[in-house]
Amino acid sequence: GEMFPQRHRSWCIGVTTMANWVGNFLIAQFTPVLLEAIGFGTFFVFAAFTVAALALALWLPETKGVPLEDIDRLFDGKLGVPRRYAEPAPERIGVDSPDSL
């Protein structure tokens, strides 16, 4: 949940929760149908989705140690937003940068 920018966080959490429920519902509904139709091949279908999820997990940037206010800039490069159009980092009073420690 901390990877979403603050201005979109509540909406994104709602969408991901809905996607989780819909995904679980679809798996519960289609697994018996797939097992009946293609037997063991059902598990290859699930394996393909697992590989796609792994590729997505490897593509997403690490958010450990990144302040919440900077998360949106972390994704700008991943989503094709040129750095010159990305918002500049706001100056935070009283917060030391990792370089100054």
C-alpha positions, -999 to +999 in steps of 0.1 A: +000+000+000+029+024+006+039+024-031+009+045-041+012+083-042-006+100-013-030+118-036-042+085-051-037+061-022-073+056-010-086+051-045-058+027-054-062+006-022-099+003-030-092-009-066-066-034-054-090-048-028-117-051-054-093-068-078-083-092-050-119-102-044-128-105-081-097-126-087-105-149-059-141-152-071-129-160-107-105-186-095-131-203-074-156-203-103-133-214-131-110-239-114-136-268-115-146-259-151-109-259-162-102-291-143-131-308-161-121-294-195-083-295-196-074-316-166-038-311-155-034-283-180-052-261-155-021-259-135-001-246-166-027-218-169-020-209-132+017-212-138+015-187-167-003-162-144+024-168-118+052-160-143+034-128-153+030-117-116+067-125-111+077-103-141+056-075-127+071-078-092+106-076-107+097-046-128+083-026-098+109-004-080+119-010-044+102+014-020+121+005+012+133+037+028+116+060+004+095+087+020+058+086+012+060+120-005+086+107-030+069+075-041+052+091-071+085+103-085+099+068-080+074+055-106+078+084-131+107+067-148+089+033-149+058+047-164+075+067-192+073+102-177+104+120-187+124+133-158+123+169-170+085+168-166+085+151-132+076+172-103+106+186-084+111+173-049+097+196-023+121+209+003+113+194+037+125+214+067+142+193+094+147+162+073+182+152+065+190+136+031+207+102+032+238+119+016+242+143+045+242+115+072 
